């Protein structure tokens, strides 16, 4: 596992929680409309036992009063999330999980939006 980007400096505990913990929640398993008060994110590469590399983004934050980590490989989700993060320039913000189905292929996808 190799961390390629950190939005801020994370403690070793936070890095573990965001990369290796069995408590990480895949964004595809998060209910639509769920809010996450973002506290930071990191991106990392992880290689499985077959040598295949996955490019992951993990977000640490607070949802329903509890610290949680959401993780995803979804380009749509990550692109929108990074856009929001860059606009807020280090200020706190809250996202809402969305999902949908592509028009042409009817493939499910995950996305996020700024919560208002």
C-alpha positions, 0 to 999 in steps of 0.5 A: 500500500502506497499513499499518493495524496493526503489532504492534511497530515494524518496520524498513524491511527487515522492512516490505518483507519483509512486504508486497512481497517475492516470498518471502512465503508464502501461508498456503494454500500452507503444509503443515498442521502447519507451525509458526511461531515468531511474531516480529510481524505487521502488517496492510495494504491493498493495491490491485491494478492494477484498483483492487481493495483487498485486506486482508492480514495478514502474520506474520514468524517462524521456521520450521524455523530460517529467517526466513519471512513468512506472509501471508493474507486468511483471516478464520478464520485472522486471527481465531484468530491475533489471539485468540492474539496478544492473549492472549499480550500481546506474549510470544512464541508458536508457531502451527501451520497447519491447514486444513479444509473447510466442512460445508455448502459443502465450501469449503476454508479455512485456520486456525491454532492455538497449538502445544503 
